[in-house]
Amino acid sequence: MTDPGQDLSRALRRAEMPVPRPGPGELLVEVDACGVCRTDLHVTMGELPPHRPSVVPGHEVVGHVAGLGDGVAEFREGDKVGVAWLRSTCGECRFCLSGRENLCPRSLYTGWDADGGYAQYTTVRADFAYRLPSGYTNEELAPLLCAGIIGYRAWTRADLPPGGRLGIYGFGGSAHLTAQVAIASGAEVHVFTRSPRAQKLALDLGAASAGGSDEAPAGSLDAAIIFAPSGELVPVALRALDRGGTLAVAGIYLTDIPSLNYDRELFQERSLRSVTSNTREDGRRLLDFAAKHRLRVEVDPYPMERAAQALADLRAGRVGGAAVLIP
């Protein structure tokens, strides 16, 4: 990425770079597939401020170990691994020491602070690399490493009661995985999205209903998650909640939220929560869930050299599930 902005073909350019060398405690990973996440789009467009000039995006990486840094004992060359958004934390602050490493003020991120997976090789700290479940292709595994993990954390933050009614606003790479986790756990899921293709996918996956983003559900929701980066949906979703319901906002970027009416949207102990990154435990739990419950991962594959087109299609809503780059 060279010049963040609306022109994606200018912002994202191919370049020859040396193969990175793994530092102490790191793995060199040869990339077999890399998911295209909406966060990549926000970074490339400059909606998230650049943390490093000319960074290589991509943080849903499936690959195999091609080299070991000093001190690595838990992996061997050839091992299949996943590389996710959270790259490192300090391990010393009060957040890290209380199981909240996603809030670490010194956290670093793949594809934002360090080069990611839109490349042939990347690196990862061994203690932040994931073992991956069997039974999935590389292309299917890639979206699990951010879309799946963040969706899983958003689902837990929404505090859905057992057998409750969950509303999902926006239905892309993360939402279509989260819906399956919720349904497999006994929830009744209602999807709100402007895309007819996404509405059909939601019903195919077992959603109880699928309608437009501005539609009201037939009954009150016990919890809701917003995946679309639209602040205008916040009051809409809050009004759809029953008493005591919780709304979780899953994205790292959101347009401005309109003024809220206390009586209609917050009173009766409705709660509004953000979701910030994830912990490694979130990742392990989601991947363990995927090992036990076969998730249907909708993938639109692109060759790596068409990364800018994949981002453009994601921005335009032309991706049905999750776009994945193949080297």
C-alpha positions as CSV (number, residue, x, y, z in Angstrom):
1,M,0.0,0.0,0.0
2,T,1.6,3.3,-1.1
3,D,-1.0,6.1,-1.2
4,P,-4.2,5.5,0.9
5,G,-7.3,6.8,-0.7
6,Q,-10.5,6.2,-2.7
7,D,-8.5,5.0,-5.8
8,L,-7.8,1.5,-4.8
9,S,-5.7,0.6,-7.8
10,R,-3.4,3.5,-6.9
11,A,-3.4,2.8,-3.2
12,L,-2.5,-0.8,-3.7
13,R,0.4,-1.6,-6.0
14,R,2.5,-4.7,-6.7
15,A,6.1,-4.5,-5.7
16,E,9.2,-6.7,-5.4
17,M,10.4,-7.0,-1.8
18,P,13.0,-9.2,-0.1
19,V,11.8,-12.3,1.7
20,P,11.4,-11.2,5.4
21,R,13.6,-12.9,8.0
22,P,12.0,-14.2,11.1
23,G,13.3,-12.6,14.3
24,P,13.8,-14.3,17.6
25,G,10.6,-16.2,18.5
26,E,9.1,-15.7,15.1
27,L,8.0,-17.9,12.2
28,L,8.5,-17.2,8.5
29,V,5.2,-18.2,6.8
30,E,4.8,-18.9,3.1
31,V,1.2,-17.7,2.3
32,D,-1.2,-20.3,0.8
33,A,-4.3,-18.1,1.1
34,C,-5.2,-14.7,2.6
35,G,-8.7,-13.4,3.3
36,V,-9.8,-9.9,2.3
37,C,-11.2,-8.2,5.3
38,R,-13.1,-4.9,5.5
39,T,-10.4,-3.7,7.8
40,D,-8.0,-4.0,4.9
41,L,-10.3,-1.7,2.9
42,H,-10.4,0.8,5.7
43,V,-6.6,0.8,5.9
44,T,-6.1,1.0,2.2
45,M,-8.6,3.9,1.8
46,G,-7.1,5.8,4.7
47,E,-10.2,5.6,6.9
48,L,-7.9,4.1,9.5
49,P,-4.8,6.3,9.9
50,P,-1.7,4.7,8.5
51,H,0.6,3.1,11.2
52,R,3.4,2.4,8.8
53,P,4.1,3.7,5.3
54,S,3.9,1.2,2.4
55,V,2.6,-1.6,4.6
56,V,1.5,-4.8,3.1
57,P,-2.2,-5.4,4.1
58,G,-3.7,-8.8,5.0
59,H,-4.4,-10.5,8.3
60,E,-6.4,-13.6,7.5
61,V,-3.4,-15.7,6.5
62,V,-3.2,-19.4,6.0
63,G,0.2,-20.7,5.3
64,H,2.9,-23.1,6.2
65,V,6.1,-22.5,8.2
66,A,9.0,-21.9,5.9
67,G,11.6,-20.8,8.5
68,L,12.1,-20.6,12.3
69,G,13.6,-17.7,14.3
70,D,15.8,-18.3,17.3
71,G,14.1,-19.9,20.3
72,V,11.1,-21.4,18.5
73,A,10.4,-24.9,19.7
74,E,6.7,-25.4,19.3
75,F,6.6,-25.4,15.5
76,R,8.5,-27.1,12.7
77,E,9.0,-26.2,9.1
78,G,6.1,-27.4,7.0
79,D,3.5,-27.0,9.8
80,K,0.2,-25.4,8.7
81,V,-0.5,-22.2,10.7
82,G,-2.8,-19.2,10.8
83,V,-1.9,-15.6,11.2
84,A,-4.5,-13.2,12.5
85,W,-5.1,-9.4,13.1
86,L,-3.6,-9.2,16.6
87,R,0.2,-9.5,16.1
88,S,1.6,-8.8,19.6
89,T,0.8,-7.3,23.0
90,C,3.1,-6.2,25.8
91,G,2.1,-9.0,28.2
92,E,2.7,-6.6,31.2
93,C,-0.1,-4.0,31.4
94,R,-3.2,-4.4,33.5
95,F,-5.2,-5.4,30.5
96,C,-2.9,-8.2,29.4
97,L,-2.6,-9.4,33.0
98,S,-6.4,-9.5,33.4
99,G,-7.2,-11.5,30.3
100,R,-8.0,-8.4,28.2
101,E,-5.0,-8.3,25.9
102,N,-7.3,-6.9,23.1
103,L,-7.2,-3.6,25.0
104,C,-3.4,-3.5,25.4
105,P,-2.2,0.1,24.6
106,R,1.0,-1.3,23.1
107,S,-0.7,-3.9,20.8
108,L,0.4,-4.3,17.2
109,Y,-1.5,-5.5,14.2
110,T,-0.8,-7.6,11.1
111,G,-1.2,-5.6,7.9
112,W,-1.3,-2.3,9.8
113,D,1.8,-2.1,12.0
114,A,3.7,-4.9,10.1
115,D,3.5,-6.5,6.7
116,G,0.7,-8.9,6.2
117,G,-0.5,-11.6,3.9
118,Y,-1.0,-9.9,0.5
119,A,2.4,-11.3,-0.3
120,Q,4.2,-14.6,-0.8
121,Y,5.7,-14.5,2.7
122,T,5.0,-12.9,6.0
123,T,6.2,-13.4,9.6
124,V,4.4,-14.0,12.9
125,R,5.4,-14.4,16.5
126,A,5.1,-18.1,17.3
127,D,3.0,-17.4,20.4
128,F,0.5,-15.5,18.2
129,A,0.3,-18.2,15.5
130,Y,-2.8,-20.5,15.4
131,R,-3.1,-24.2,14.8
132,L,-5.9,-24.8,12.3
133,P,-8.7,-27.3,12.3
134,S,-8.8,-30.1,9.7
135,G,-11.6,-30.6,7.2
136,Y,-11.4,-27.2,5.6
137,T,-9.6,-25.9,2.5
138,N,-7.0,-23.1,2.8
139,E,-9.5,-20.7,1.2
140,E,-12.2,-21.7,3.8
141,L,-9.8,-21.3,6.7
142,A,-8.6,-17.8,5.8
143,P,-11.8,-15.9,6.7
144,L,-12.0,-17.7,10.1
145,L,-8.9,-15.9,11.2
146,C,-10.5,-12.5,11.5
147,A,-14.1,-12.5,10.2
148,G,-14.7,-15.6,12.3
149,I,-12.8,-14.5,15.4
150,I,-14.2,-11.0,15.5
151,G,-17.7,-12.3,14.9
152,Y,-17.3,-14.8,17.7
153,R,-16.2,-12.0,20.1
154,A,-19.1,-9.8,19.0
155,W,-21.5,-12.7,19.7
156,T,-20.1,-13.1,23.2
157,R,-20.2,-9.3,23.8
158,A,-23.9,-9.3,22.8
159,D,-24.8,-11.4,25.8
160,L,-27.5,-13.4,24.0
161,P,-29.5,-15.5,26.4
162,P,-29.8,-19.3,25.6
163,G,-32.4,-19.7,22.9
164,G,-32.7,-16.0,22.4
165,R,-33.5,-13.9,19.3
166,L,-30.4,-12.4,17.7
167,G,-30.5,-9.6,15.1
168,I,-27.6,-9.3,12.6
169,Y,-27.2,-6.1,10.7
170,G,-25.0,-6.5,7.6
171,F,-24.2,-9.9,6.2
172,G,-20.8,-10.3,4.8
173,G,-17.7,-12.4,5.6
174,S,-18.0,-12.1,9.4
175,A,-21.7,-12.1,9.8
176,H,-22.4,-15.2,7.8
177,L,-20.0,-17.1,10.1
178,T,-21.3,-15.6,13.3
179,A,-24.9,-16.5,12.2
180,Q,-23.9,-20.2,12.0
181,V,-22.2,-20.1,15.4
182,A,-25.3,-18.6,16.9
183,I,-27.7,-21.0,15.2
184,A,-25.6,-24.0,16.1
185,S,-25.8,-22.7,19.7
186,G,-29.6,-22.6,19.7
187,A,-30.3,-19.0,18.8
188,E,-33.0,-17.7,16.5
189,V,-31.3,-15.4,14.0
190,H,-32.8,-12.6,12.1
191,V,-30.7,-10.9,9.4
192,F,-31.0,-7.3,8.1
193,T,-29.1,-6.4,4.9
194,R,-29.8,-4.5,1.7
195,S,-28.3,-7.2,-0.5
196,P,-30.8,-9.7,-2.0
197,R,-27.9,-12.2,-2.5
198,A,-27.0,-11.9,1.2
199,Q,-30.6,-12.3,2.3
200,K,-30.8,-15.6,0.3
201,L,-27.6,-16.8,1.8
202,A,-28.8,-16.0,5.3
203,L,-32.0,-18.0,4.8
204,D,-30.0,-20.9,3.3
205,L,-27.8,-20.9,6.4
206,G,-30.9,-21.3,8.7
207,A,-31.8,-17.7,9.6
208,A,-35.4,-17.4,10.7
209,S,-35.9,-14.2,8.6
210,A,-33.9,-11.9,6.3
211,G,-35.0,-8.4,5.3
212,G,-33.7,-4.9,4.6
213,S,-31.5,-3.0,7.0
214,D,-34.2,-0.5,7.8
215,E,-36.9,-3.1,8.5
216,A,-38.2,-3.7,11.9
217,P,-38.2,-7.3,13.2
218,A,-41.6,-9.1,13.7
219,G,-40.8,-9.2,17.4
220,S,-38.3,-7.7,19.8
221,L,-34.7,-8.9,19.8
222,D,-32.8,-10.1,22.8
223,A,-29.5,-9.0,21.3
224,A,-28.1,-7.6,18.1
225,I,-24.8,-7.2,16.3
226,I,-23.9,-4.6,13.7
227,F,-21.3,-5.6,11.2
228,A,-22.0,-2.9,8.5
229,P,-19.8,0.1,9.1
230,S,-22.8,2.4,9.2
231,G,-23.5,4.4,12.4
232,E,-27.0,5.1,11.2
233,L,-27.9,1.5,12.0
234,V,-27.2,2.0,15.7
235,P,-30.5,3.7,16.7
236,V,-32.4,1.3,14.3
237,A,-30.9,-1.7,16.1
238,L,-31.4,-0.3,19.6
239,R,-35.1,0.3,18.9
240,A,-35.4,-3.3,17.8
241,L,-34.1,-4.6,21.2
242,D,-36.3,-5.9,24.0
243,R,-35.9,-4.6,27.5
244,G,-32.4,-5.4,28.8
245,G,-31.1,-6.2,25.3
246,T,-27.6,-5.6,24.2
247,L,-26.3,-4.2,20.9
248,A,-22.6,-5.0,20.0
249,V,-20.9,-3.1,17.2
250,A,-18.4,-5.4,15.6
251,G,-16.4,-3.1,13.3
252,I,-13.1,-1.3,13.8
253,Y,-14.5,1.6,11.8
254,L,-18.0,3.2,12.0
255,T,-19.5,6.3,10.5
256,D,-20.9,8.8,12.9
257,I,-23.8,7.7,15.1
258,P,-26.9,10.0,15.0
259,S,-28.3,11.5,18.1
260,L,-30.0,8.8,20.3
261,N,-33.4,9.2,21.9
262,Y,-33.0,8.1,25.5
263,D,-36.6,6.8,25.9
264,R,-36.8,4.9,22.6
265,E,-33.3,3.6,22.3
266,L,-31.6,3.3,25.7
267,F,-34.1,3.3,28.4
268,Q,-35.2,0.0,30.0
269,E,-31.6,-1.0,30.4
270,R,-30.7,-1.5,26.7
271,S,-26.9,-1.6,26.4
272,L,-24.6,-0.5,23.6
273,R,-21.1,-2.1,23.4
274,S,-18.2,-1.8,21.1
275,V,-15.9,-4.7,20.1
276,T,-12.2,-4.0,20.1
277,S,-9.9,-6.5,18.3
278,N,-9.8,-10.0,20.0
279,T,-7.8,-12.0,22.4
280,R,-5.9,-15.1,21.4
281,E,-8.3,-17.1,23.6
282,D,-11.2,-15.8,21.3
283,G,-9.3,-17.2,18.4
284,R,-8.7,-20.6,19.9
285,R,-12.3,-20.9,21.0
286,L,-13.6,-20.0,17.5
287,L,-11.2,-22.4,15.8
288,D,-12.2,-25.1,18.3
289,F,-15.9,-24.5,17.6
290,A,-15.1,-24.8,13.8
291,A,-13.4,-28.1,14.4
292,K,-16.5,-29.4,16.2
293,H,-19.2,-27.8,14.0
294,R,-18.6,-27.8,10.3
295,L,-19.1,-24.2,9.2
296,R,-20.1,-23.3,5.7
297,V,-17.6,-20.7,4.5
298,E,-18.7,-18.8,1.4
299,V,-15.6,-17.9,-0.6
300,D,-15.0,-15.7,-3.6
301,P,-11.4,-16.5,-4.7
302,Y,-9.2,-14.0,-6.5
303,P,-5.6,-14.3,-7.7
304,M,-3.2,-12.3,-5.5
305,E,-2.5,-9.9,-8.4
306,R,-6.2,-8.8,-8.3
307,A,-6.1,-7.7,-4.7
308,A,-7.2,-4.2,-5.6
309,Q,-10.2,-5.6,-7.5
310,A,-11.2,-7.8,-4.5
311,L,-11.2,-4.7,-2.3
312,A,-13.2,-2.7,-4.9
313,D,-15.8,-5.6,-5.1
314,L,-15.9,-5.7,-1.3
315,R,-16.6,-1.9,-1.1
316,A,-19.3,-2.2,-3.8
317,G,-21.1,-5.1,-2.1
318,R,-20.3,-7.5,-4.8
319,V,-18.8,-10.2,-2.5
320,G,-21.3,-12.7,-1.3
321,G,-19.4,-14.2,1.6
322,A,-15.6,-13.6,1.9
323,A,-13.1,-12.7,-0.7
324,V,-9.8,-14.7,-0.5
325,L,-6.6,-14.1,-2.3
326,I,-4.7,-17.0,-3.7
327,P,-0.9,-16.6,-4.5
